[in-house]
Amino acid sequence: NVDRLRGQVDATDEKAQLALPDEEKAREYLEVKQEALDRIDTLEERIASLRQSLHRIDMLRDELATREAELKALESGQELAELEANIREDLLSDTEVYTRRGF
């Protein structure tokens, strides 16, 4: 879209040069040229803003992935601690059973 507008600017500029003998037409062409340049500026600002937004989204996506990995590691650690507690409990139960039976 920006390239199309730049082409319009160039074409309008040429028309303005050809229309110099007719001052009113030349002004109209120059107004069209200025409007196109203004739209180019606006579009380029929007493009820059979108690029910044996309960069921010990428950064947030990376941060989310890091936090998810940290959470998984924490959950795994908790599961491991629970498993370890269950094993100890089972071992203590087995020890009590063997002790009562005289082993």
PDB file as gemmi writes it, atoms N, CA and C in Angstrom:
CRYST1    1.000    1.000    1.000  90.00  90.00  90.00 P 1                      
ATOM      1  N   ASN A   1       0.819  -1.191   0.000  1.00  0.00           N  
ATOM      2  CA  ASN A   1       0.000   0.000   0.000  1.00  0.00           C  
ATOM      3  C   ASN A   1       0.868   1.263   0.000  1.00  0.00           C  
ATOM      4  N   VAL A   2       1.950   1.225   0.776  1.00  0.00           N  
ATOM      5  CA  VAL A   2       2.864   2.370   0.816  1.00  0.00           C  
ATOM      6  C   VAL A   2       3.527   2.551  -0.545  1.00  0.00           C  
ATOM      7  N   ASP A   3       3.923   1.451  -1.167  1.00  0.00           N  
ATOM      8  CA  ASP A   3       4.558   1.548  -2.491  1.00  0.00           C  
ATOM      9  C   ASP A   3       3.589   2.134  -3.518  1.00  0.00           C  
ATOM     10  N   ARG A   4       2.323   1.732  -3.426  1.00  0.00           N  
ATOM     11  CA  ARG A   4       1.318   2.264  -4.352  1.00  0.00           C  
ATOM     12  C   ARG A   4       1.170   3.769  -4.147  1.00  0.00           C  
ATOM     13  N   LEU A   5       1.157   4.192  -2.888  1.00  0.00           N  
ATOM     14  CA  LEU A   5       1.043   5.627  -2.604  1.00  0.00           C  
ATOM     15  C   LEU A   5       2.269   6.388  -3.094  1.00  0.00           C  
ATOM     16  N   ARG A   6       3.441   5.780  -2.939  1.00  0.00           N  
ATOM     17  CA  ARG A   6       4.654   6.442  -3.436  1.00  0.00           C  
ATOM     18  C   ARG A   6       4.583   6.614  -4.957  1.00  0.00           C  
ATOM     19  N   GLY A   7       4.060   5.601  -5.646  1.00  0.00           N  
ATOM     20  CA  GLY A   7       3.866   5.710  -7.092  1.00  0.00           C  
ATOM     21  C   GLY A   7       2.892   6.821  -7.435  1.00  0.00           C  
ATOM     22  N   GLN A   8       1.842   6.932  -6.612  1.00  0.00           N  
ATOM     23  CA  GLN A   8       0.865   8.006  -6.820  1.00  0.00           C  
ATOM     24  C   GLN A   8       1.517   9.371  -6.618  1.00  0.00           C  
ATOM     25  N   VAL A   9       2.391   9.474  -5.624  1.00  0.00           N  
ATOM     26  CA  VAL A   9       3.100  10.737  -5.373  1.00  0.00           C  
ATOM     27  C   VAL A   9       3.934  11.114  -6.586  1.00  0.00           C  
ATOM     28  N   ASP A  10       4.690  10.146  -7.108  1.00  0.00           N  
ATOM     29  CA  ASP A  10       5.539  10.427  -8.269  1.00  0.00           C  
ATOM     30  C   ASP A  10       4.703  10.839  -9.485  1.00  0.00           C  
ATOM     31  N   ALA A  11       3.617  10.100  -9.728  1.00  0.00           N  
ATOM     32  CA  ALA A  11       2.766  10.412 -10.881  1.00  0.00           C  
ATOM     33  C   ALA A  11       2.121  11.785 -10.722  1.00  0.00           C  
ATOM     34  N   THR A  12       1.685  12.085  -9.511  1.00  0.00           N  
ATOM     35  CA  THR A  12       1.051  13.382  -9.249  1.00  0.00           C  
ATOM     36  C   THR A  12       2.053  14.509  -9.403  1.00  0.00           C  
ATOM     37  N   ASP A  13       3.264  14.275  -8.961  1.00  0.00           N  
ATOM     38  CA  ASP A  13       4.312  15.285  -9.098  1.00  0.00           C  
ATOM     39  C   ASP A  13       4.573  15.583 -10.575  1.00  0.00           C  
ATOM     40  N   GLU A  14       4.617  14.533 -11.398  1.00  0.00           N  
ATOM     41  CA  GLU A  14       4.816  14.723 -12.838  1.00  0.00           C  
ATOM     42  C   GLU A  14       3.653  15.517 -13.442  1.00  0.00           C  
ATOM     43  N   LYS A  15       2.426  15.161 -13.020  1.00  0.00           N  
ATOM     44  CA  LYS A  15       1.255  15.874 -13.537  1.00  0.00           C  
ATOM     45  C   LYS A  15       1.290  17.343 -13.118  1.00  0.00           C  
ATOM     46  N   ALA A  16       1.730  17.593 -11.902  1.00  0.00           N  
ATOM     47  CA  ALA A  16       1.817  18.980 -11.421  1.00  0.00           C  
ATOM     48  C   ALA A  16       2.818  19.769 -12.258  1.00  0.00           C  
ATOM     49  N   GLN A  17       3.938  19.142 -12.593  1.00  0.00           N  
ATOM     50  CA  GLN A  17       4.943  19.821 -13.416  1.00  0.00           C  
ATOM     51  C   GLN A  17       4.377  20.142 -14.801  1.00  0.00           C  
ATOM     52  N   LEU A  18       3.627  19.182 -15.363  1.00  0.00           N  
ATOM     53  CA  LEU A  18       3.035  19.407 -16.686  1.00  0.00           C  
ATOM     54  C   LEU A  18       1.932  20.465 -16.637  1.00  0.00           C  
ATOM     55  N   ALA A  19       1.291  20.590 -15.482  1.00  0.00           N  
ATOM     56  CA  ALA A  19       0.162  21.513 -15.366  1.00  0.00           C  
ATOM     57  C   ALA A  19       0.577  22.893 -14.881  1.00  0.00           C  
ATOM     58  N   LEU A  20       1.858  23.159 -14.777  1.00  0.00           N  
ATOM     59  CA  LEU A  20       2.311  24.456 -14.278  1.00  0.00           C  
ATOM     60  C   LEU A  20       1.676  25.638 -15.007  1.00  0.00           C  
ATOM     61  N   PRO A  21       1.484  25.543 -16.313  1.00  0.00           N  
ATOM     62  CA  PRO A  21       0.820  26.670 -16.969  1.00  0.00           C  
ATOM     63  C   PRO A  21      -0.594  26.902 -16.420  1.00  0.00           C  
ATOM     64  N   ASP A  22      -1.258  25.850 -15.984  1.00  0.00           N  
ATOM     65  CA  ASP A  22      -2.593  25.989 -15.404  1.00  0.00           C  
ATOM     66  C   ASP A  22      -2.436  25.885 -13.888  1.00  0.00           C  
ATOM     67  N   GLU A  23      -2.346  27.043 -13.247  1.00  0.00           N  
ATOM     68  CA  GLU A  23      -2.025  27.103 -11.816  1.00  0.00           C  
ATOM     69  C   GLU A  23      -3.039  26.346 -10.956  1.00  0.00           C  
ATOM     70  N   GLU A  24      -4.293  26.412 -11.293  1.00  0.00           N  
ATOM     71  CA  GLU A  24      -5.326  25.744 -10.486  1.00  0.00           C  
ATOM     72  C   GLU A  24      -5.139  24.226 -10.513  1.00  0.00           C  
ATOM     73  N   LYS A  25      -4.900  23.689 -11.714  1.00  0.00           N  
ATOM     74  CA  LYS A  25      -4.664  22.248 -11.825  1.00  0.00           C  
ATOM     75  C   LYS A  25      -3.402  21.856 -11.082  1.00  0.00           C  
ATOM     76  N   ALA A  26      -2.376  22.669 -11.201  1.00  0.00           N  
ATOM     77  CA  ALA A  26      -1.114  22.374 -10.519  1.00  0.00           C  
ATOM     78  C   ALA A  26      -1.338  22.306  -9.009  1.00  0.00           C  
ATOM     79  N   ARG A  27      -2.123  23.236  -8.477  1.00  0.00           N  
ATOM     80  CA  ARG A  27      -2.408  23.228  -7.028  1.00  0.00           C  
ATOM     81  C   ARG A  27      -3.189  21.977  -6.634  1.00  0.00           C  
ATOM     82  N   GLU A  28      -4.150  21.602  -7.473  1.00  0.00           N  
ATOM     83  CA  GLU A  28      -4.931  20.391  -7.187  1.00  0.00           C  
ATOM     84  C   GLU A  28      -4.017  19.169  -7.136  1.00  0.00           C  
ATOM     85  N   TYR A  29      -3.122  19.076  -8.111  1.00  0.00           N  
ATOM     86  CA  TYR A  29      -2.194  17.947  -8.125  1.00  0.00           C  
ATOM     87  C   TYR A  29      -1.283  17.969  -6.899  1.00  0.00           C  
ATOM     88  N   LEU A  30      -0.831  19.144  -6.534  1.00  0.00           N  
ATOM     89  CA  LEU A  30       0.042  19.248  -5.362  1.00  0.00           C  
ATOM     90  C   LEU A  30      -0.712  18.897  -4.077  1.00  0.00           C  
ATOM     91  N   GLU A  31      -2.004  19.234  -4.023  1.00  0.00           N  
ATOM     92  CA  GLU A  31      -2.816  18.853  -2.868  1.00  0.00           C  
ATOM     93  C   GLU A  31      -2.964  17.333  -2.793  1.00  0.00           C  
ATOM     94  N   VAL A  32      -3.203  16.720  -3.957  1.00  0.00           N  
ATOM     95  CA  VAL A  32      -3.304  15.257  -4.005  1.00  0.00           C  
ATOM     96  C   VAL A  32      -1.984  14.637  -3.557  1.00  0.00           C  
ATOM     97  N   LYS A  33      -0.883  15.225  -4.034  1.00  0.00           N  
ATOM     98  CA  LYS A  33       0.438  14.730  -3.648  1.00  0.00           C  
ATOM     99  C   LYS A  33       0.614  14.829  -2.135  1.00  0.00           C  
ATOM    100  N   GLN A  34       0.251  15.964  -1.544  1.00  0.00           N  
ATOM    101  CA  GLN A  34       0.423  16.156  -0.104  1.00  0.00           C  
ATOM    102  C   GLN A  34      -0.446  15.182   0.690  1.00  0.00           C  
ATOM    103  N   GLU A  35      -1.673  14.962   0.213  1.00  0.00           N  
ATOM    104  CA  GLU A  35      -2.551  14.002   0.884  1.00  0.00           C  
ATOM    105  C   GLU A  35      -1.943  12.602   0.855  1.00  0.00           C  
ATOM    106  N   ALA A  36      -1.373  12.239  -0.293  1.00  0.00           N  
ATOM    107  CA  ALA A  36      -0.742  10.920  -0.409  1.00  0.00           C  
ATOM    108  C   ALA A  36       0.462  10.828   0.525  1.00  0.00           C  
ATOM    109  N   LEU A  37       1.263  11.895   0.591  1.00  0.00           N  
ATOM    110  CA  LEU A  37       2.416  11.893   1.503  1.00  0.00           C  
ATOM    111  C   LEU A  37       1.964  11.778   2.961  1.00  0.00           C  
ATOM    112  N   ASP A  38       0.879  12.468   3.298  1.00  0.00           N  
ATOM    113  CA  ASP A  38       0.341  12.376   4.660  1.00  0.00           C  
ATOM    114  C   ASP A  38      -0.125  10.954   4.965  1.00  0.00           C  
ATOM    115  N   ARG A  39      -0.785  10.325   3.995  1.00  0.00           N  
ATOM    116  CA  ARG A  39      -1.236   8.937   4.198  1.00  0.00           C  
ATOM    117  C   ARG A  39      -0.045   8.004   4.338  1.00  0.00           C  
ATOM    118  N   ILE A  40       1.019   8.257   3.563  1.00  0.00           N  
ATOM    119  CA  ILE A  40       2.238   7.446   3.687  1.00  0.00           C  
ATOM    120  C   ILE A  40       2.793   7.562   5.099  1.00  0.00           C  
ATOM    121  N   ASP A  41       2.888   8.785   5.604  1.00  0.00           N  
ATOM    122  CA  ASP A  41       3.397   8.987   6.968  1.00  0.00           C  
ATOM    123  C   ASP A  41       2.541   8.242   7.986  1.00  0.00           C  
ATOM    124  N   THR A  42       1.222   8.362   7.832  1.00  0.00           N  
ATOM    125  CA  THR A  42       0.308   7.685   8.759  1.00  0.00           C  
ATOM    126  C   THR A  42       0.489   6.173   8.693  1.00  0.00           C  
ATOM    127  N   LEU A  43       0.560   5.639   7.474  1.00  0.00           N  
ATOM    128  CA  LEU A  43       0.742   4.195   7.318  1.00  0.00           C  
ATOM    129  C   LEU A  43       2.074   3.730   7.892  1.00  0.00           C  
ATOM    130  N   GLU A  44       3.130   4.491   7.652  1.00  0.00           N  
ATOM    131  CA  GLU A  44       4.437   4.108   8.187  1.00  0.00           C  
ATOM    132  C   GLU A  44       4.441   4.138   9.710  1.00  0.00           C  
ATOM    133  N   GLU A  45       3.724   5.105  10.303  1.00  0.00           N  
ATOM    134  CA  GLU A  45       3.607   5.145  11.767  1.00  0.00           C  
ATOM    135  C   GLU A  45       2.853   3.921  12.275  1.00  0.00           C  
ATOM    136  N   ARG A  46       1.782   3.561  11.583  1.00  0.00           N  
ATOM    137  CA  ARG A  46       1.003   2.376  11.975  1.00  0.00           C  
ATOM    138  C   ARG A  46       1.831   1.106  11.836  1.00  0.00           C  
ATOM    139  N   ILE A  47       2.587   1.028  10.753  1.00  0.00           N  
ATOM    140  CA  ILE A  47       3.446  -0.142  10.543  1.00  0.00           C  
ATOM    141  C   ILE A  47       4.463  -0.254  11.671  1.00  0.00           C  
ATOM    142  N   ALA A  48       5.088   0.860  12.030  1.00  0.00           N  
ATOM    143  CA  ALA A  48       6.068   0.856  13.124  1.00  0.00           C  
ATOM    144  C   ALA A  48       5.401   0.442  14.433  1.00  0.00           C  
ATOM    145  N   SER A  49       4.206   0.948  14.675  1.00  0.00           N  
ATOM    146  CA  SER A  49       3.472   0.596  15.890  1.00  0.00           C  
ATOM    147  C   SER A  49       3.131  -0.891  15.912  1.00  0.00           C  
ATOM    148  N   LEU A  50       2.700  -1.413  14.768  1.00  0.00           N  
ATOM    149  CA  LEU A  50       2.393  -2.844  14.680  1.00  0.00           C  
ATOM    150  C   LEU A  50       3.635  -3.694  14.911  1.00  0.00           C  
ATOM    151  N   ARG A  51       4.756  -3.258  14.359  1.00  0.00           N  
ATOM    152  CA  ARG A  51       6.004  -4.005  14.572  1.00  0.00           C  
ATOM    153  C   ARG A  51       6.378  -4.025  16.051  1.00  0.00           C  
ATOM    154  N   GLN A  52       6.198  -2.886  16.719  1.00  0.00           N  
ATOM    155  CA  GLN A  52       6.476  -2.833  18.160  1.00  0.00           C  
ATOM    156  C   GLN A  52       5.534  -3.758  18.920  1.00  0.00           C  
ATOM    157  N   SER A  53       4.271  -3.761  18.527  1.00  0.00           N  
ATOM    158  CA  SER A  53       3.297  -4.641  19.182  1.00  0.00           C  
ATOM    159  C   SER A  53       3.662  -6.105  18.974  1.00  0.00           C  
ATOM    160  N   LEU A  54       4.055  -6.452  17.754  1.00  0.00           N  
ATOM    161  CA  LEU A  54       4.458  -7.832  17.473  1.00  0.00           C  
ATOM    162  C   LEU A  54       5.692  -8.218  18.277  1.00  0.00           C  
ATOM    163  N   HIS A  55       6.629  -7.295  18.396  1.00  0.00           N  
ATOM    164  CA  HIS A  55       7.833  -7.555  19.194  1.00  0.00           C  
ATOM    165  C   HIS A  55       7.447  -7.787  20.655  1.00  0.00           C  
ATOM    166  N   ARG A  56       6.545  -6.968  21.159  1.00  0.00           N  
ATOM    167  CA  ARG A  56       6.080  -7.114  22.548  1.00  0.00           C  
ATOM    168  C   ARG A  56       5.367  -8.453  22.732  1.00  0.00           C  
ATOM    169  N   ILE A  57       4.552  -8.840  21.758  1.00  0.00           N  
ATOM    170  CA  ILE A  57       3.867 -10.133  21.818  1.00  0.00           C  
ATOM    171  C   ILE A  57       4.882 -11.264  21.860  1.00  0.00           C  
ATOM    172  N   ASP A  58       5.924 -11.186  21.027  1.00  0.00           N  
ATOM    173  CA  ASP A  58       6.973 -12.209  21.033  1.00  0.00           C  
ATOM    174  C   ASP A  58       7.666 -12.283  22.388  1.00  0.00           C  
ATOM    175  N   MET A  59       7.945 -11.114  22.968  1.00  0.00           N  
ATOM    176  CA  MET A  59       8.591 -11.092  24.282  1.00  0.00           C  
ATOM    177  C   MET A  59       7.681 -11.718  25.343  1.00  0.00           C  
ATOM    178  N   LEU A  60       6.398 -11.388  25.298  1.00  0.00           N  
ATOM    179  CA  LEU A  60       5.450 -11.957  26.256  1.00  0.00           C  
ATOM    180  C   LEU A  60       5.296 -13.459  26.056  1.00  0.00           C  
ATOM    181  N   ARG A  61       5.310 -13.899  24.800  1.00  0.00           N  
ATOM    182  CA  ARG A  61       5.220 -15.333  24.500  1.00  0.00           C  
ATOM    183  C   ARG A  61       6.432 -16.067  25.072  1.00  0.00           C  
ATOM    184  N   ASP A  62       7.620 -15.480  24.913  1.00  0.00           N  
ATOM    185  CA  ASP A  62       8.830 -16.082  25.478  1.00  0.00           C  
ATOM    186  C   ASP A  62       8.766 -16.129  26.998  1.00  0.00           C  
ATOM    187  N   GLU A  63       8.288 -15.043  27.599  1.00  0.00           N  
ATOM    188  CA  GLU A  63       8.172 -14.994  29.059  1.00  0.00           C  
ATOM    189  C   GLU A  63       7.170 -16.042  29.550  1.00  0.00           C  
ATOM    190  N   LEU A  64       6.071 -16.197  28.830  1.00  0.00           N  
ATOM    191  CA  LEU A  64       5.074 -17.196  29.190  1.00  0.00           C  
ATOM    192  C   LEU A  64       5.661 -18.602  29.111  1.00  0.00           C  
ATOM    193  N   ALA A  65       6.414 -18.882  28.058  1.00  0.00           N  
ATOM    194  CA  ALA A  65       7.038 -20.202  27.914  1.00  0.00           C  
ATOM    195  C   ALA A  65       8.003 -20.467  29.064  1.00  0.00           C  
ATOM    196  N   THR A  66       8.756 -19.449  29.462  1.00  0.00           N  
ATOM    197  CA  THR A  66       9.688 -19.596  30.581  1.00  0.00           C  
ATOM    198  C   THR A  66       8.924 -19.887  31.867  1.00  0.00           C  
ATOM    199  N   ARG A  67       7.857 -19.152  32.097  1.00  0.00           N  
ATOM    200  CA  ARG A  67       7.061 -19.358  33.322  1.00  0.00           C  
ATOM    201  C   ARG A  67       6.395 -20.733  33.321  1.00  0.00           C  
ATOM    202  N   GLU A  68       5.941 -21.173  32.168  1.00  0.00           N  
ATOM    203  CA  GLU A  68       5.347 -22.508  32.080  1.00  0.00           C  
ATOM    204  C   GLU A  68       6.378 -23.575  32.420  1.00  0.00           C  
ATOM    205  N   ALA A  69       7.603 -23.406  31.912  1.00  0.00           N  
ATOM    206  CA  ALA A  69       8.670 -24.360  32.215  1.00  0.00           C  
ATOM    207  C   ALA A  69       8.988 -24.348  33.708  1.00  0.00           C  
ATOM    208  N   GLU A  70       9.025 -23.161  34.309  1.00  0.00           N  
ATOM    209  CA  GLU A  70       9.281 -23.065  35.749  1.00  0.00           C  
ATOM    210  C   GLU A  70       8.170 -23.744  36.538  1.00  0.00           C  
ATOM    211  N   LEU A  71       6.931 -23.540  36.115  1.00  0.00           N  
ATOM    212  CA  LEU A  71       5.794 -24.151  36.795  1.00  0.00           C  
ATOM    213  C   LEU A  71       5.841 -25.669  36.681  1.00  0.00           C  
ATOM    214  N   LYS A  72       6.167 -26.176  35.501  1.00  0.00           N  
ATOM    215  CA  LYS A  72       6.282 -27.625  35.319  1.00  0.00           C  
ATOM    216  C   LYS A  72       7.380 -28.195  36.203  1.00  0.00           C  
ATOM    217  N   ALA A  73       8.500 -27.481  36.288  1.00  0.00           N  
ATOM    218  CA  ALA A  73       9.593 -27.943  37.146  1.00  0.00           C  
ATOM    219  C   ALA A  73       9.151 -27.950  38.607  1.00  0.00           C  
ATOM    220  N   LEU A  74       8.430 -26.936  39.026  1.00  0.00           N  
ATOM    221  CA  LEU A  74       7.927 -26.860  40.397  1.00  0.00           C  
ATOM    222  C   LEU A  74       6.936 -27.987  40.668  1.00  0.00           C  
ATOM    223  N   GLU A  75       6.022 -28.214  39.729  1.00  0.00           N  
ATOM    224  CA  GLU A  75       5.052 -29.301  39.886  1.00  0.00           C  
ATOM    225  C   GLU A  75       5.752 -30.648  39.943  1.00  0.00           C  
ATOM    226  N   SER A  76       6.765 -30.841  39.101  1.00  0.00           N  
ATOM    227  CA  SER A  76       7.521 -32.094  39.121  1.00  0.00           C  
ATOM    228  C   SER A  76       8.217 -32.275  40.462  1.00  0.00           C  
ATOM    229  N   GLY A  77       8.768 -31.193  40.986  1.00  0.00           N  
ATOM    230  CA  GLY A  77       9.430 -31.253  42.295  1.00  0.00           C  
ATOM    231  C   GLY A  77       8.446 -31.610  43.391  1.00  0.00           C  
ATOM    232  N   GLN A  78       7.245 -31.055  43.334  1.00  0.00           N  
ATOM    233  CA  GLN A  78       6.217 -31.367  44.327  1.00  0.00           C  
ATOM    234  C   GLN A  78       5.768 -32.816  44.201  1.00  0.00           C  
ATOM    235  N   GLU A  79       5.582 -33.268  42.971  1.00  0.00           N  
ATOM    236  CA  GLU A  79       5.195 -34.662  42.751  1.00  0.00           C  
ATOM    237  C   GLU A  79       6.276 -35.604  43.264  1.00  0.00           C  
ATOM    238  N   LEU A  80       7.521 -35.246  43.028  1.00  0.00           N  
ATOM    239  CA  LEU A  80       8.633 -36.066  43.507  1.00  0.00           C  
ATOM    240  C   LEU A  80       8.652 -36.106  45.029  1.00  0.00           C  
ATOM    241  N   ALA A  81       8.405 -34.974  45.668  1.00  0.00           N  
ATOM    242  CA  ALA A  81       8.377 -34.924  47.133  1.00  0.00           C  
ATOM    243  C   ALA A  81       7.226 -35.772  47.671  1.00  0.00           C  
ATOM    244  N   GLU A  82       6.067 -35.722  47.025  1.00  0.00           N  
ATOM    245  CA  GLU A  82       4.928 -36.541  47.441  1.00  0.00           C  
ATOM    246  C   GLU A  82       5.235 -38.022  47.272  1.00  0.00           C  
ATOM    247  N   LEU A  83       5.846 -38.369  46.157  1.00  0.00           N  
ATOM    248  CA  LEU A  83       6.217 -39.762  45.908  1.00  0.00           C  
ATOM    249  C   LEU A  83       7.207 -40.244  46.954  1.00  0.00           C  
ATOM    250  N   GLU A  84       8.177 -39.415  47.253  1.00  0.00           N  
ATOM    251  CA  GLU A  84       9.175 -39.756  48.268  1.00  0.00           C  
ATOM    252  C   GLU A  84       8.501 -39.953  49.628  1.00  0.00           C  
ATOM    253  N   ALA A  85       7.562 -39.092  49.976  1.00  0.00           N  
ATOM    254  CA  ALA A  85       6.841 -39.221  51.251  1.00  0.00           C  
ATOM    255  C   ALA A  85       6.031 -40.512  51.280  1.00  0.00           C  
ATOM    256  N   ASN A  86       5.395 -40.855  50.174  1.00  0.00           N  
ATOM    257  CA  ASN A  86       4.622 -42.102  50.104  1.00  0.00           C  
ATOM    258  C   ASN A  86       5.525 -43.320  50.254  1.00  0.00           C  
ATOM    259  N   ILE A  87       6.677 -43.288  49.615  1.00  0.00           N  
ATOM    260  CA  ILE A  87       7.625 -44.407  49.720  1.00  0.00           C  
ATOM    261  C   ILE A  87       8.094 -44.558  51.157  1.00  0.00           C  
ATOM    262  N   ARG A  88       8.429 -43.456  51.811  1.00  0.00           N  
ATOM    263  CA  ARG A  88       8.856 -43.519  53.214  1.00  0.00           C  
ATOM    264  C   ARG A  88       7.737 -44.070  54.094  1.00  0.00           C  
ATOM    265  N   GLU A  89       6.536 -43.613  53.820  1.00  0.00           N  
ATOM    266  CA  GLU A  89       5.386 -44.091  54.591  1.00  0.00           C  
ATOM    267  C   GLU A  89       5.212 -45.591  54.410  1.00  0.00           C  
ATOM    268  N   ASP A  90       5.330 -46.056  53.157  1.00  0.00           N  
ATOM    269  CA  ASP A  90       5.217 -47.492  52.881  1.00  0.00           C  
ATOM    270  C   ASP A  90       6.328 -48.266  53.573  1.00  0.00           C  
ATOM    271  N   LEU A  91       7.541 -47.726  53.522  1.00  0.00           N  
ATOM    272  CA  LEU A  91       8.666 -48.405  54.182  1.00  0.00           C  
ATOM    273  C   LEU A  91       8.448 -48.489  55.686  1.00  0.00           C  
ATOM    274  N   LEU A  92       7.948 -47.414  56.275  1.00  0.00           N  
ATOM    275  CA  LEU A  92       7.676 -47.422  57.716  1.00  0.00           C  
ATOM    276  C   LEU A  92       6.572 -48.421  58.054  1.00  0.00           C  
ATOM    277  N   SER A  93       5.554 -48.493  57.212  1.00  0.00           N  
ATOM    278  CA  SER A  93       4.467 -49.451  57.430  1.00  0.00           C  
ATOM    279  C   SER A  93       4.994 -50.871  57.340  1.00  0.00           C  
ATOM    280  N   ASP A  94       5.815 -51.129  56.314  1.00  0.00           N  
ATOM    281  CA  ASP A  94       6.396 -52.460  56.149  1.00  0.00           C  
ATOM    282  C   ASP A  94       7.277 -52.814  57.338  1.00  0.00           C  
ATOM    283  N   THR A  95       8.036 -51.842  57.819  1.00  0.00           N  
ATOM    284  CA  THR A  95       8.922 -52.075  58.960  1.00  0.00           C  
ATOM    285  C   THR A  95       8.102 -52.421  60.199  1.00  0.00           C  
ATOM    286  N   GLU A  96       6.997 -51.719  60.395  1.00  0.00           N  
ATOM    287  CA  GLU A  96       6.133 -51.997  61.547  1.00  0.00           C  
ATOM    288  C   GLU A  96       5.531 -53.391  61.446  1.00  0.00           C  
ATOM    289  N   VAL A  97       5.107 -53.788  60.244  1.00  0.00           N  
ATOM    290  CA  VAL A  97       4.526 -55.120  60.044  1.00  0.00           C  
ATOM    291  C   VAL A  97       5.570 -56.184  60.343  1.00  0.00           C  
ATOM    292  N   TYR A  98       6.788 -56.021  59.833  1.00  0.00           N  
ATOM    293  CA  TYR A  98       7.851 -56.996  60.074  1.00  0.00           C  
ATOM    294  C   TYR A  98       8.209 -57.050  61.556  1.00  0.00           C  
ATOM    295  N   THR A  99       8.194 -55.903  62.204  1.00  0.00           N  
ATOM    296  CA  THR A  99       8.538 -55.841  63.624  1.00  0.00           C  
ATOM    297  C   THR A  99       7.479 -56.579  64.445  1.00  0.00           C  
ATOM    298  N   ARG A 100       6.210 -56.392  64.122  1.00  0.00           N  
ATOM    299  CA  ARG A 100       5.138 -57.072  64.851  1.00  0.00           C  
ATOM    300  C   ARG A 100       5.180 -58.576  64.625  1.00  0.00           C  
ATOM    301  N   ARG A 101       5.609 -59.003  63.482  1.00  0.00           N  
ATOM    302  CA  ARG A 101       5.660 -60.431  63.162  1.00  0.00           C  
ATOM    303  C   ARG A 101       6.937 -61.074  63.683  1.00  0.00           C  
ATOM    304  N   GLY A 102       7.819 -60.247  64.155  1.00  0.00           N  
ATOM    305  CA  GLY A 102       9.039 -60.791  64.732  1.00  0.00           C  
ATOM    306  C   GLY A 102      10.168 -60.998  63.750  1.00  0.00           C  
ATOM    307  N   PHE A 103      10.161 -60.341  62.662  1.00  0.00           N  
ATOM    308  CA  PHE A 103      11.261 -60.468  61.682  1.00  0.00           C  
ATOM    309  C   PHE A 103      12.381 -59.564  62.017  1.00  0.00           C  
TER     310      PHE A 103                                                      
END                                                                             
